Amino acid sequence: MAENRRARFEYFIDDVYEAGIMLTGTEVKSLRFGEGSIAEAYAEVAKGEVWLVNSNVPEFSHGNRFNHVPKRPRKLLLKEREIAKLHGAVERKGMTLVPLSIYFNGRGRAKVELALARGKNAADKRNTIKERDWKREQSRIMRDHG
């Protein structure tokens, strides 16, 4: 439904967690229509809970006065053990919680793929670009001569 494509370029992804997300009815409908953005979103641990901050789920077009606020913080559903692990990594190691995607699982529940990540510096980003270009060139050579 929504994907953060920039996250893999901006961060080194260490661990990936699947978390449930608490949504209202109109938010679910809006996401099912393929609307929503997590490009500038991040997650934070506050008071033993994990919150998805700055994600944008636009108002549902057919919603009435019960429509939702587009950029409200949304609670993520994780086990206490996972929350403690994430909190420790963020506090001690200076890591960041980055949402990679929002999707609906097989049972129709909205899920967030949440990554524990370390930021890249400019040199790391240049190396990533170099590797990506080389792989693209490599596949082009193999296709032409293979």
N, CA, C and O atoms as CSV, one atom per row, in Angstrom:
chain,resi,resn,atom,element,x,y,z
A,1,MET,N,N,0.823,-1.182,0.000
A,1,MET,CA,C,0.000,0.000,0.000
A,1,MET,C,C,0.873,1.253,0.000
A,1,MET,O,O,0.624,2.178,-0.773
A,2,ALA,N,N,1.888,1.292,0.856
A,2,ALA,CA,C,2.822,2.427,0.899
A,2,ALA,C,C,4.219,1.860,1.127
A,2,ALA,O,O,4.398,0.925,1.907
A,3,GLU,N,N,5.188,2.422,0.452
A,3,GLU,CA,C,6.548,1.913,0.544
A,3,GLU,C,C,7.534,3.073,0.694
A,3,GLU,O,O,7.365,4.127,0.080
A,4,ASN,N,N,8.546,2.869,1.504
A,4,ASN,CA,C,9.585,3.871,1.704
A,4,ASN,C,C,10.825,3.396,0.943
A,4,ASN,O,O,11.688,2.728,1.512
A,5,ARG,N,N,10.910,3.740,-0.333
A,5,ARG,CA,C,11.995,3.250,-1.178
A,5,ARG,C,C,13.324,3.905,-0.826
A,5,ARG,O,O,14.387,3.326,-1.049
A,6,ARG,N,N,13.263,5.077,-0.292
A,6,ARG,CA,C,14.473,5.836,0.025
A,6,ARG,C,C,15.208,5.273,1.262
A,6,ARG,O,O,16.402,5.514,1.443
A,7,ALA,N,N,14.490,4.534,2.094
A,7,ALA,CA,C,15.063,4.054,3.354
A,7,ALA,C,C,16.277,3.163,3.134
A,7,ALA,O,O,17.257,3.277,3.871
A,8,ARG,N,N,16.242,2.284,2.148
A,8,ARG,CA,C,17.370,1.374,1.917
A,8,ARG,C,C,18.590,2.110,1.381
A,8,ARG,O,O,19.714,1.624,1.506
A,9,PHE,N,N,18.377,3.280,0.784
A,9,PHE,CA,C,19.492,4.093,0.301
A,9,PHE,C,C,20.077,4.936,1.441
A,9,PHE,O,O,21.293,5.109,1.515
A,10,GLU,N,N,19.240,5.454,2.313
A,10,GLU,CA,C,19.672,6.356,3.375
A,10,GLU,C,C,20.225,5.625,4.609
A,10,GLU,O,O,20.978,6.218,5.382
A,11,TYR,N,N,19.864,4.350,4.806
A,11,TYR,CA,C,20.217,3.635,6.034
A,11,TYR,C,C,20.766,2.249,5.743
A,11,TYR,O,O,20.452,1.642,4.719
A,12,PHE,N,N,21.604,1.751,6.678
A,12,PHE,CA,C,21.986,0.341,6.717
A,12,PHE,C,C,20.899,-0.356,7.527
A,12,PHE,O,O,20.682,-0.007,8.687
A,13,ILE,N,N,20.220,-1.320,6.950
A,13,ILE,CA,C,19.122,-2.026,7.624
A,13,ILE,C,C,19.704,-3.204,8.404
A,13,ILE,O,O,20.345,-4.080,7.824
A,14,ASP,N,N,19.480,-3.225,9.718
A,14,ASP,CA,C,19.974,-4.322,10.555
A,14,ASP,C,C,18.902,-5.386,10.786
A,14,ASP,O,O,19.021,-6.501,10.279
A,15,ASP,N,N,17.877,-5.060,11.532
A,15,ASP,CA,C,16.799,-6.002,11.834
A,15,ASP,C,C,15.485,-5.462,11.296
A,15,ASP,O,O,15.264,-4.252,11.273
A,16,VAL,N,N,14.606,-6.373,10.862
A,16,VAL,CA,C,13.299,-5.981,10.356
A,16,VAL,C,C,12.230,-6.656,11.209
A,16,VAL,O,O,12.290,-7.858,11.464
A,17,TYR,N,N,11.252,-5.864,11.647
A,17,TYR,CA,C,10.150,-6.363,12.464
A,17,TYR,C,C,8.838,-6.104,11.743
A,17,TYR,O,O,8.705,-5.137,10.993
A,18,GLU,N,N,7.870,-6.985,11.981
A,18,GLU,CA,C,6.528,-6.778,11.466
A,18,GLU,C,C,5.660,-6.344,12.640
A,18,GLU,O,O,5.577,-7.040,13.652
A,19,ALA,N,N,5.017,-5.197,12.499
A,19,ALA,CA,C,4.192,-4.659,13.575
A,19,ALA,C,C,2.795,-4.394,13.053
A,19,ALA,O,O,2.613,-3.990,11.904
A,20,GLY,N,N,1.814,-4.623,13.903
A,20,GLY,CA,C,0.457,-4.226,13.570
A,20,GLY,C,C,0.340,-2.720,13.732
A,20,GLY,O,O,1.163,-2.104,14.410
A,21,ILE,N,N,-0.662,-2.129,13.124
A,21,ILE,CA,C,-0.854,-0.687,13.222
A,21,ILE,C,C,-2.309,-0.415,13.567
A,21,ILE,O,O,-3.215,-0.990,12.965
A,22,MET,N,N,-2.531,0.466,14.541
A,22,MET,CA,C,-3.890,0.811,14.950
A,22,MET,C,C,-4.417,1.898,14.032
A,22,MET,O,O,-3.900,3.015,14.013
A,23,LEU,N,N,-5.453,1.562,13.269
A,23,LEU,CA,C,-6.048,2.496,12.323
A,23,LEU,C,C,-7.533,2.651,12.596
A,23,LEU,O,O,-8.165,1.768,13.175
A,24,THR,N,N,-8.078,3.772,12.179
A,24,THR,CA,C,-9.526,3.946,12.238
A,24,THR,C,C,-10.118,3.439,10.927
A,24,THR,O,O,-9.376,3.116,10.000
A,25,GLY,N,N,-11.438,3.367,10.841
A,25,GLY,CA,C,-12.096,2.808,9.661
A,25,GLY,C,C,-11.780,3.539,8.374
A,25,GLY,O,O,-11.513,2.906,7.352
A,26,THR,N,N,-11.807,4.870,8.406
A,26,THR,CA,C,-11.549,5.620,7.177
A,26,THR,C,C,-10.083,5.533,6.761
A,26,THR,O,O,-9.777,5.647,5.574
A,27,GLU,N,N,-9.173,5.335,7.714
A,27,GLU,CA,C,-7.756,5.160,7.373
A,27,GLU,C,C,-7.554,3.848,6.627
A,27,GLU,O,O,-6.798,3.792,5.658
A,28,VAL,N,N,-8.219,2.807,7.071
A,28,VAL,CA,C,-8.119,1.502,6.416
A,28,VAL,C,C,-8.638,1.604,4.986
A,28,VAL,O,O,-8.007,1.097,4.057
A,29,LYS,N,N,-9.781,2.254,4.806
A,29,LYS,CA,C,-10.355,2.394,3.473
A,29,LYS,C,C,-9.435,3.199,2.567
A,29,LYS,O,O,-9.261,2.859,1.397
A,30,SER,N,N,-8.856,4.250,3.093
A,30,SER,CA,C,-7.946,5.082,2.310
A,30,SER,C,C,-6.708,4.280,1.885
A,30,SER,O,O,-6.256,4.398,0.746
A,31,LEU,N,N,-6.164,3.471,2.792
A,31,LEU,CA,C,-5.004,2.637,2.464
A,31,LEU,C,C,-5.361,1.554,1.453
A,31,LEU,O,O,-4.549,1.229,0.587
A,32,ARG,N,N,-6.548,0.999,1.549
A,32,ARG,CA,C,-6.961,-0.029,0.585
A,32,ARG,C,C,-7.075,0.537,-0.827
A,32,ARG,O,O,-6.904,-0.197,-1.801
A,33,PHE,N,N,-7.360,1.825,-0.948
A,33,PHE,CA,C,-7.408,2.474,-2.253
A,33,PHE,C,C,-6.012,2.836,-2.755
A,33,PHE,O,O,-5.878,3.432,-3.823
A,34,GLY,N,N,-4.970,2.482,-1.999
A,34,GLY,CA,C,-3.593,2.701,-2.436
A,34,GLY,C,C,-3.058,4.077,-2.124
A,34,GLY,O,O,-2.017,4.468,-2.652
A,35,GLU,N,N,-3.740,4.816,-1.281
A,35,GLU,CA,C,-3.258,6.131,-0.900
A,35,GLU,C,C,-2.437,5.987,0.369
A,35,GLU,O,O,-2.585,5.010,1.102
A,36,GLY,N,N,-1.591,6.934,0.622
A,36,GLY,CA,C,-0.780,6.914,1.834
A,36,GLY,C,C,0.689,7.016,1.505
A,36,GLY,O,O,1.141,6.560,0.454
A,37,SER,N,N,1.431,7.620,2.417
A,37,SER,CA,C,2.858,7.822,2.201
A,37,SER,C,C,3.603,7.694,3.527
A,37,SER,O,O,3.164,8.208,4.557
A,38,ILE,N,N,4.735,6.999,3.479
A,38,ILE,CA,C,5.598,6.906,4.663
A,38,ILE,C,C,7.005,7.367,4.313
A,38,ILE,O,O,7.968,6.981,4.974
A,39,ALA,N,N,7.129,8.191,3.276
A,39,ALA,CA,C,8.445,8.625,2.799
A,39,ALA,C,C,9.218,9.389,3.869
A,39,ALA,O,O,10.422,9.176,4.016
A,40,GLU,N,N,8.566,10.268,4.614
A,40,GLU,CA,C,9.272,11.019,5.644
A,40,GLU,C,C,8.891,10.573,7.058
A,40,GLU,O,O,9.076,11.320,8.019
A,41,ALA,N,N,8.362,9.364,7.181
A,41,ALA,CA,C,7.920,8.858,8.473
A,41,ALA,C,C,9.058,8.188,9.243
A,41,ALA,O,O,10.049,7.743,8.665
A,42,TYR,N,N,8.886,8.132,10.551
A,42,TYR,CA,C,9.816,7.422,11.427
A,42,TYR,C,C,9.021,6.901,12.618
A,42,TYR,O,O,7.874,7.296,12.825
A,43,ALA,N,N,9.628,6.023,13.391
A,43,ALA,CA,C,8.955,5.481,14.575
A,43,ALA,C,C,9.754,5.865,15.811
A,43,ALA,O,O,10.973,6.020,15.754
A,44,GLU,N,N,9.057,6.015,16.918
A,44,GLU,CA,C,9.730,6.340,18.176
A,44,GLU,C,C,9.116,5.532,19.306
A,44,GLU,O,O,7.941,5.166,19.269
A,45,VAL,N,N,9.941,5.261,20.314
A,45,VAL,CA,C,9.484,4.541,21.495
A,45,VAL,C,C,9.236,5.573,22.585
A,45,VAL,O,O,10.141,6.317,22.965
A,46,ALA,N,N,7.997,5.616,23.091
A,46,ALA,CA,C,7.645,6.564,24.140
A,46,ALA,C,C,6.749,5.870,25.162
A,46,ALA,O,O,5.704,5.322,24.810
A,47,LYS,N,N,7.163,5.896,26.424
A,47,LYS,CA,C,6.389,5.323,27.527
A,47,LYS,C,C,6.020,3.865,27.302
A,47,LYS,O,O,4.897,3.457,27.598
A,48,GLY,N,N,6.947,3.083,26.785
A,48,GLY,CA,C,6.718,1.660,26.590
A,48,GLY,C,C,5.846,1.326,25.390
A,48,GLY,O,O,5.379,0.193,25.270
A,49,GLU,N,N,5.615,2.285,24.502
A,49,GLU,CA,C,4.822,2.052,23.297
A,49,GLU,C,C,5.603,2.576,22.099
A,49,GLU,O,O,6.432,3.476,22.230
A,50,VAL,N,N,5.329,2.005,20.934
A,50,VAL,CA,C,5.989,2.440,19.705
A,50,VAL,C,C,4.956,3.187,18.860
A,50,VAL,O,O,3.841,2.708,18.659
A,51,TRP,N,N,5.342,4.367,18.370
A,51,TRP,CA,C,4.453,5.219,17.595
A,51,TRP,C,C,5.048,5.500,16.227
A,51,TRP,O,O,6.243,5.767,16.100
A,52,LEU,N,N,4.209,5.439,15.209
A,52,LEU,CA,C,4.587,5.815,13.844
A,52,LEU,C,C,4.247,7.292,13.683
A,52,LEU,O,O,3.083,7.685,13.754
A,53,VAL,N,N,5.283,8.108,13.463
A,53,VAL,CA,C,5.130,9.556,13.433
A,53,VAL,C,C,5.341,10.060,12.005
A,53,VAL,O,O,6.194,9.556,11.276
A,54,ASN,N,N,4.556,11.052,11.624
A,54,ASN,CA,C,4.717,11.772,10.362
A,54,ASN,C,C,4.340,10.942,9.130
A,54,ASN,O,O,4.763,11.272,8.022
A,55,SER,N,N,3.570,9.896,9.295
A,55,SER,CA,C,3.073,9.153,8.132
A,55,SER,C,C,1.797,9.835,7.656
A,55,SER,O,O,1.009,10.329,8.463
A,56,ASN,N,N,1.603,9.857,6.363
A,56,ASN,CA,C,0.467,10.570,5.797
A,56,ASN,C,C,-0.528,9.581,5.181
A,56,ASN,O,O,-0.216,8.903,4.202
A,57,VAL,N,N,-1.709,9.508,5.757
A,57,VAL,CA,C,-2.807,8.731,5.181
A,57,VAL,C,C,-3.898,9.758,4.876
A,57,VAL,O,O,-4.587,10.207,5.793
A,58,PRO,N,N,-4.071,10.143,3.593
A,58,PRO,CA,C,-5.026,11.206,3.276
A,58,PRO,C,C,-6.456,10.845,3.663
A,58,PRO,O,O,-6.806,9.671,3.779
A,59,GLU,N,N,-7.266,11.865,3.857
A,59,GLU,CA,C,-8.658,11.636,4.227
A,59,GLU,C,C,-9.357,10.803,3.158
A,59,GLU,O,O,-9.075,10.935,1.966
A,60,PHE,N,N,-10.263,9.954,3.598
A,60,PHE,CA,C,-11.037,9.106,2.685
A,60,PHE,C,C,-12.029,9.975,1.925
A,60,PHE,O,O,-12.726,10.800,2.515
A,61,SER,N,N,-12.086,9.783,0.613
A,61,SER,CA,C,-12.909,10.653,-0.237
A,61,SER,C,C,-14.398,10.587,0.100
A,61,SER,O,O,-15.100,11.592,-0.015
A,62,HIS,N,N,-14.891,9.405,0.520
A,62,HIS,CA,C,-16.313,9.264,0.831
A,62,HIS,C,C,-16.576,9.339,2.336
A,62,HIS,O,O,-17.685,9.063,2.794
A,63,GLY,N,N,-15.547,9.715,3.100
A,63,GLY,CA,C,-15.741,9.861,4.535
A,63,GLY,C,C,-16.522,11.133,4.821
A,63,GLY,O,O,-16.443,12.100,4.063
A,64,ASN,N,N,-17.262,11.132,5.890
A,64,ASN,CA,C,-18.040,12.316,6.242
A,64,ASN,C,C,-17.416,12.963,7.462
A,64,ASN,O,O,-16.193,13.089,7.521
A,65,ARG,N,N,-18.188,13.367,8.412
A,65,ARG,CA,C,-17.651,14.042,9.599
A,65,ARG,C,C,-16.787,13.114,10.456
A,65,ARG,O,O,-16.081,13.583,11.349
A,66,PHE,N,N,-16.833,11.808,10.196
A,66,PHE,CA,C,-16.044,10.849,10.970
A,66,PHE,C,C,-14.673,10.601,10.355
A,66,PHE,O,O,-13.973,9.676,10.766
A,67,ASN,N,N,-14.280,11.410,9.380
A,67,ASN,CA,C,-12.983,11.243,8.734
A,67,ASN,C,C,-11.861,11.458,9.734
A,67,ASN,O,O,-12.071,12.060,10.787
A,68,HIS,N,N,-10.672,10.970,9.411
A,68,HIS,CA,C,-9.535,11.005,10.325
A,68,HIS,C,C,-8.612,12.192,10.025
A,68,HIS,O,O,-8.755,12.861,9.001
A,69,VAL,N,N,-7.676,12.439,10.923
A,69,VAL,CA,C,-6.640,13.462,10.731
A,69,VAL,C,C,-5.510,12.807,9.938
A,69,VAL,O,O,-5.012,11.764,10.361
A,70,PRO,N,N,-5.087,13.373,8.809
A,70,PRO,CA,C,-4.121,12.699,7.922
A,70,PRO,C,C,-2.755,12.381,8.535
A,70,PRO,O,O,-2.209,11.314,8.256
A,71,LYS,N,N,-2.181,13.263,9.358
A,71,LYS,CA,C,-0.809,13.050,9.836
A,71,LYS,C,C,-0.722,12.761,11.329
A,71,LYS,O,O,0.273,13.109,11.966
A,72,ARG,N,N,-1.731,12.140,11.889
A,72,ARG,CA,C,-1.693,11.859,13.325
A,72,ARG,C,C,-0.709,10.730,13.635
A,72,ARG,O,O,-0.473,9.875,12.781
A,73,PRO,N,N,-0.126,10.710,14.851
A,73,PRO,CA,C,0.729,9.577,15.242
A,73,PRO,C,C,-0.127,8.318,15.401
A,73,PRO,O,O,-1.225,8.366,15.956
A,74,ARG,N,N,0.387,7.206,14.910
A,74,ARG,CA,C,-0.357,5.949,14.971
A,74,ARG,C,C,0.411,4.940,15.815
A,74,ARG,O,O,1.622,4.782,15.661
A,75,LYS,N,N,-0.295,4.265,16.699
A,75,LYS,CA,C,0.331,3.297,17.599
A,75,LYS,C,C,0.652,2.013,16.836
A,75,LYS,O,O,-0.171,1.507,16.074
A,76,LEU,N,N,1.855,1.499,17.053
A,76,LEU,CA,C,2.262,0.228,16.459
A,76,LEU,C,C,2.149,-0.859,17.507
A,76,LEU,O,O,2.458,-0.640,18.678
A,77,LEU,N,N,1.706,-2.029,17.084
A,77,LEU,CA,C,1.447,-3.136,17.998
A,77,LEU,C,C,2.593,-4.140,17.928
A,77,LEU,O,O,2.754,-4.852,16.937
A,78,LEU,N,N,3.377,-4.183,18.988
A,78,LEU,CA,C,4.498,-5.110,19.111
A,78,LEU,C,C,4.441,-5.758,20.488
A,78,LEU,O,O,3.770,-5.259,21.391
A,79,LYS,N,N,5.148,-6.869,20.640
A,79,LYS,CA,C,5.230,-7.518,21.939
A,79,LYS,C,C,6.183,-6.712,22.828
A,79,LYS,O,O,7.072,-6.016,22.338
A,80,GLU,N,N,5.976,-6.823,24.141
A,80,GLU,CA,C,6.781,-6.060,25.103
A,80,GLU,C,C,8.263,-6.348,24.949
A,80,GLU,O,O,9.096,-5.451,25.082
A,81,ARG,N,N,8.583,-7.583,24.670
A,81,ARG,CA,C,9.981,-7.983,24.508
A,81,ARG,C,C,10.615,-7.275,23.304
A,81,ARG,O,O,11.755,-6.816,23.372
A,82,GLU,N,N,9.856,-7.195,22.197
A,82,GLU,CA,C,10.345,-6.505,20.999
A,82,GLU,C,C,10.495,-5.009,21.256
A,82,GLU,O,O,11.464,-4.392,20.815
A,83,ILE,N,N,9.529,-4.426,21.974
A,83,ILE,CA,C,9.604,-3.000,22.292
A,83,ILE,C,C,10.832,-2.712,23.138
A,83,ILE,O,O,11.520,-1.719,22.905
A,84,ALA,N,N,11.123,-3.569,24.124
A,84,ALA,CA,C,12.299,-3.381,24.974
A,84,ALA,C,C,13.582,-3.480,24.149
A,84,ALA,O,O,14.518,-2.709,24.361
A,85,LYS,N,N,13.626,-4.406,23.229
A,85,LYS,CA,C,14.792,-4.578,22.366
A,85,LYS,C,C,15.006,-3.344,21.488
A,85,LYS,O,O,16.127,-2.853,21.353
A,86,LEU,N,N,13.920,-2.853,20.895
A,86,LEU,CA,C,14.002,-1.659,20.047
A,86,LEU,C,C,14.420,-0.442,20.862
A,86,LEU,O,O,15.267,0.342,20.433
A,87,HIS,N,N,13.821,-0.291,22.041
A,87,HIS,CA,C,14.150,0.849,22.902
A,87,HIS,C,C,15.628,0.839,23.288
A,87,HIS,O,O,16.286,1.879,23.277
A,88,GLY,N,N,16.145,-0.344,23.628
A,88,GLY,CA,C,17.556,-0.460,23.991
A,88,GLY,C,C,18.475,-0.109,22.832
A,88,GLY,O,O,19.481,0.572,23.026
A,89,ALA,N,N,18.147,-0.560,21.643
A,89,ALA,CA,C,18.978,-0.283,20.469
A,89,ALA,C,C,18.974,1.201,20.124
A,89,ALA,O,O,20.005,1.765,19.757
A,90,VAL,N,N,17.826,1.819,20.243
A,90,VAL,CA,C,17.727,3.246,19.922
A,90,VAL,C,C,18.476,4.075,20.956
A,90,VAL,O,O,19.183,5.019,20.601
A,91,GLU,N,N,18.327,3.730,22.237
A,91,GLU,CA,C,18.971,4.499,23.304
A,91,GLU,C,C,20.481,4.286,23.358
A,91,GLU,O,O,21.236,5.256,23.421
A,92,ARG,N,N,20.936,3.025,23.334
A,92,ARG,CA,C,22.357,2.735,23.528
A,92,ARG,C,C,23.178,2.876,22.253
A,92,ARG,O,O,24.250,3.480,22.271
A,93,LYS,N,N,22.693,2.332,21.166
A,93,LYS,CA,C,23.486,2.272,19.944
A,93,LYS,C,C,23.218,3.434,18.999
A,93,LYS,O,O,23.888,3.556,17.974
A,94,GLY,N,N,22.252,4.292,19.320
A,94,GLY,CA,C,21.948,5.437,18.468
A,94,GLY,C,C,21.355,5.053,17.128
A,94,GLY,O,O,21.616,5.715,16.124
A,95,MET,N,N,20.567,4.002,17.097
A,95,MET,CA,C,19.949,3.551,15.857
A,95,MET,C,C,18.607,4.264,15.654
A,95,MET,O,O,18.118,4.966,16.539
A,96,THR,N,N,18.032,4.068,14.477
A,96,THR,CA,C,16.783,4.722,14.110
A,96,THR,C,C,15.753,3.667,13.737
A,96,THR,O,O,16.097,2.626,13.177
A,97,LEU,N,N,14.492,3.938,14.047
A,97,LEU,CA,C,13.400,3.056,13.642
A,97,LEU,C,C,12.765,3.642,12.384
A,97,LEU,O,O,12.176,4.723,12.415
A,98,VAL,N,N,12.895,2.910,11.277
A,98,VAL,CA,C,12.425,3.397,9.980
A,98,VAL,C,C,11.363,2.452,9.437
A,98,VAL,O,O,11.608,1.249,9.353
A,99,PRO,N,N,10.186,2.962,9.063
A,99,PRO,CA,C,9.191,2.095,8.414
A,99,PRO,C,C,9.583,1.857,6.961
A,99,PRO,O,O,9.891,2.804,6.238
A,100,LEU,N,N,9.574,0.604,6.533
A,100,LEU,CA,C,9.918,0.267,5.151
A,100,LEU,C,C,8.680,0.183,4.276
A,100,LEU,O,O,8.703,0.624,3.127
A,101,SER,N,N,7.597,-0.380,4.806
A,101,SER,CA,C,6.368,-0.475,4.007
A,101,SER,C,C,5.159,-0.699,4.907
A,101,SER,O,O,5.279,-1.160,6.043
A,102,ILE,N,N,3.992,-0.359,4.364
A,102,ILE,CA,C,2.706,-0.677,4.989
A,102,ILE,C,C,1.980,-1.585,4.012
A,102,ILE,O,O,1.910,-1.290,2.819
A,103,TYR,N,N,1.442,-2.685,4.512
A,103,TYR,CA,C,0.757,-3.636,3.645
A,103,TYR,C,C,-0.337,-4.349,4.426
A,103,TYR,O,O,-0.424,-4.237,5.649
A,104,PHE,N,N,-1.165,-5.079,3.702
A,104,PHE,CA,C,-2.192,-5.904,4.335
A,104,PHE,C,C,-1.768,-7.358,4.211
A,104,PHE,O,O,-1.445,-7.824,3.119
A,105,ASN,N,N,-1.769,-8.082,5.338
A,105,ASN,CA,C,-1.355,-9.483,5.304
A,105,ASN,C,C,-2.482,-10.360,4.761
A,105,ASN,O,O,-3.513,-9.843,4.329
A,106,GLY,N,N,-2.300,-11.652,4.779
A,106,GLY,CA,C,-3.279,-12.588,4.236
A,106,GLY,C,C,-4.628,-12.541,4.929
A,106,GLY,O,O,-5.654,-12.840,4.318
A,107,ARG,N,N,-4.632,-12.171,6.187
A,107,ARG,CA,C,-5.890,-12.095,6.947
A,107,ARG,C,C,-6.560,-10.727,6.828
A,107,ARG,O,O,-7.613,-10.497,7.421
A,108,GLY,N,N,-5.949,-9.818,6.060
A,108,GLY,CA,C,-6.536,-8.505,5.861
A,108,GLY,C,C,-6.176,-7.486,6.925
A,108,GLY,O,O,-6.796,-6.425,6.998
A,109,ARG,N,N,-5.187,-7.788,7.749
A,109,ARG,CA,C,-4.756,-6.863,8.800
A,109,ARG,C,C,-3.668,-5.931,8.254
A,109,ARG,O,O,-2.798,-6.361,7.496
A,110,ALA,N,N,-3.722,-4.674,8.639
A,110,ALA,CA,C,-2.703,-3.711,8.212
A,110,ALA,C,C,-1.442,-3.936,9.038
A,110,ALA,O,O,-1.498,-4.009,10.266
A,111,LYS,N,N,-0.313,-4.043,8.360
A,111,LYS,CA,C,0.974,-4.275,9.017
A,111,LYS,C,C,1.992,-3.255,8.543
A,111,LYS,O,O,1.887,-2.720,7.439
A,112,VAL,N,N,2.980,-2.991,9.392
A,112,VAL,CA,C,4.092,-2.106,9.059
A,112,VAL,C,C,5.366,-2.921,9.161
A,112,VAL,O,O,5.585,-3.611,10.156
A,113,GLU,N,N,6.204,-2.847,8.145
A,113,GLU,CA,C,7.523,-3.470,8.192
A,113,GLU,C,C,8.459,-2.412,8.762
A,113,GLU,O,O,8.745,-1.413,8.103
A,114,LEU,N,N,8.935,-2.630,9.981
A,114,LEU,CA,C,9.724,-1.654,10.718
A,114,LEU,C,C,11.166,-2.133,10.796
A,114,LEU,O,O,11.420,-3.276,11.175
A,115,ALA,N,N,12.113,-1.268,10.442
A,115,ALA,CA,C,13.519,-1.654,10.423
A,115,ALA,C,C,14.301,-0.893,11.484
A,115,ALA,O,O,14.074,0.293,11.725
A,116,LEU,N,N,15.214,-1.598,12.101
A,116,LEU,CA,C,16.183,-0.998,13.002
A,116,LEU,C,C,17.390,-0.664,12.136
A,116,LEU,O,O,18.019,-1.572,11.591
A,117,ALA,N,N,17.732,0.623,11.994
A,117,ALA,CA,C,18.704,1.024,10.983
A,117,ALA,C,C,19.748,1.993,11.524
A,117,ALA,O,O,19.525,2.697,12.509
A,118,ARG,N,N,20.898,2.004,10.848
A,118,ARG,CA,C,21.969,2.963,11.122
A,118,ARG,C,C,22.093,3.866,9.904
A,118,ARG,O,O,22.026,3.386,8.772
A,119,GLY,N,N,22.272,5.153,10.116
A,119,GLY,CA,C,22.370,6.105,9.011
A,119,GLY,C,C,23.665,5.938,8.233
A,119,GLY,O,O,24.694,5.569,8.797
A,120,LYS,N,N,23.608,6.213,6.930
A,120,LYS,CA,C,24.789,6.174,6.067
A,120,LYS,C,C,25.360,7.571,5.938
A,120,LYS,O,O,24.628,8.560,5.998
A,121,ASN,N,N,26.674,7.650,5.761
A,121,ASN,CA,C,27.276,8.942,5.464
A,121,ASN,C,C,27.413,9.088,3.949
A,121,ASN,O,O,27.026,8.184,3.209
A,122,ALA,N,N,27.953,10.205,3.480
A,122,ALA,CA,C,28.012,10.491,2.044
A,122,ALA,C,C,28.839,9.449,1.286
A,122,ALA,O,O,28.467,9.061,0.178
A,123,ALA,N,N,29.945,8.994,1.860
A,123,ALA,CA,C,30.802,8.011,1.192
A,123,ALA,C,C,30.070,6.676,1.026
A,123,ALA,O,O,30.182,6.027,-0.014
A,124,ASP,N,N,29.325,6.273,2.052
A,124,ASP,CA,C,28.556,5.026,1.963
A,124,ASP,C,C,27.498,5.110,0.865
A,124,ASP,O,O,27.269,4.141,0.142
A,125,LYS,N,N,26.856,6.270,0.744
A,125,LYS,CA,C,25.844,6.453,-0.293
A,125,LYS,C,C,26.483,6.394,-1.680
A,125,LYS,O,O,25.900,5.833,-2.608
A,126,ARG,N,N,27.676,6.970,-1.824
A,126,ARG,CA,C,28.375,6.901,-3.118
A,126,ARG,C,C,28.712,5.462,-3.467
A,126,ARG,O,O,28.569,5.057,-4.621
A,127,ASN,N,N,29.156,4.684,-2.489
A,127,ASN,CA,C,29.462,3.270,-2.731
A,127,ASN,C,C,28.204,2.498,-3.131
A,127,ASN,O,O,28.260,1.627,-3.999
A,128,THR,N,N,27.078,2.811,-2.505
A,128,THR,CA,C,25.816,2.156,-2.852
A,128,THR,C,C,25.444,2.453,-4.298
A,128,THR,O,O,25.033,1.556,-5.034
A,129,ILE,N,N,25.587,3.696,-4.701
A,129,ILE,CA,C,25.286,4.086,-6.090
A,129,ILE,C,C,26.223,3.371,-7.053
A,129,ILE,O,O,25.795,2.892,-8.103
A,130,LYS,N,N,27.509,3.299,-6.691
A,130,LYS,CA,C,28.502,2.646,-7.541
A,130,LYS,C,C,28.172,1.158,-7.728
A,130,LYS,O,O,28.227,0.640,-8.843
A,131,GLU,N,N,27.829,0.482,-6.628
A,131,GLU,CA,C,27.475,-0.943,-6.703
A,131,GLU,C,C,26.213,-1.160,-7.534
A,131,GLU,O,O,26.150,-2.089,-8.339
A,132,ARG,N,N,25.223,-0.316,-7.343
A,132,ARG,CA,C,23.977,-0.441,-8.100
A,132,ARG,C,C,24.227,-0.257,-9.598
A,132,ARG,O,O,23.698,-1.009,-10.417
A,133,ASP,N,N,25.036,0.748,-9.954
A,133,ASP,CA,C,25.351,0.983,-11.367
A,133,ASP,C,C,26.138,-0.176,-11.961
A,133,ASP,O,O,25.905,-0.563,-13.106
A,134,TRP,N,N,27.075,-0.734,-11.187
A,134,TRP,CA,C,27.864,-1.855,-11.681
A,134,TRP,C,C,26.992,-3.081,-11.913
A,134,TRP,O,O,27.152,-3.770,-12.921
A,135,LYS,N,N,26.074,-3.361,-10.996
A,135,LYS,CA,C,25.171,-4.506,-11.166
A,135,LYS,C,C,24.283,-4.320,-12.392
A,135,LYS,O,O,24.023,-5.276,-13.124
A,136,ARG,N,N,23.822,-3.102,-12.615
A,136,ARG,CA,C,23.007,-2.815,-13.794
A,136,ARG,C,C,23.821,-3.036,-15.068
A,136,ARG,O,O,23.329,-3.630,-16.028
A,137,GLU,N,N,25.071,-2.555,-15.074
A,137,GLU,CA,C,25.965,-2.723,-16.234
A,137,GLU,C,C,26.292,-4.201,-16.452
A,137,GLU,O,O,26.340,-4.673,-17.588
A,138,GLN,N,N,26.515,-4.917,-15.365
A,138,GLN,CA,C,26.822,-6.340,-15.423
A,138,GLN,C,C,25.672,-7.119,-16.065
A,138,GLN,O,O,25.896,-7.972,-16.923
A,139,SER,N,N,24.452,-6.822,-15.649
A,139,SER,CA,C,23.303,-7.528,-16.230
A,139,SER,C,C,23.122,-7.157,-17.694
A,139,SER,O,O,22.701,-7.990,-18.497
A,140,ARG,N,N,23.436,-5.914,-18.051
A,140,ARG,CA,C,23.354,-5.486,-19.445
A,140,ARG,C,C,24.369,-6.243,-20.297
A,140,ARG,O,O,24.048,-6.673,-21.405
A,141,ILE,N,N,25.603,-6.410,-19.784
A,141,ILE,CA,C,26.645,-7.152,-20.502
A,141,ILE,C,C,26.238,-8.606,-20.669
A,141,ILE,O,O,26.379,-9.173,-21.752
A,142,MET,N,N,25.731,-9.213,-19.595
A,142,MET,CA,C,25.320,-10.626,-19.647
A,142,MET,C,C,24.175,-10.825,-20.648
A,142,MET,O,O,24.136,-11.825,-21.364
A,143,ARG,N,N,23.255,-9.875,-20.689
A,143,ARG,CA,C,22.127,-9.985,-21.601
A,143,ARG,C,C,22.597,-9.873,-23.056
A,143,ARG,O,O,22.112,-10.599,-23.924
A,144,ASP,N,N,23.534,-8.970,-23.319
A,144,ASP,CA,C,24.013,-8.763,-24.688
A,144,ASP,C,C,24.904,-9.906,-25.178
A,144,ASP,O,O,24.837,-10.278,-26.350
A,145,HIS,N,N,25.730,-10.463,-24.302
A,145,HIS,CA,C,26.689,-11.499,-24.717
A,145,HIS,C,C,26.307,-12.901,-24.275
A,145,HIS,O,O,27.015,-13.859,-24.587
A,146,GLY,N,N,25.223,-13.036,-23.568
A,146,GLY,CA,C,24.889,-14.308,-22.967
A,146,GLY,C,C,23.965,-15.131,-23.753
A,146,GLY,O,O,23.613,-16.234,-23.336
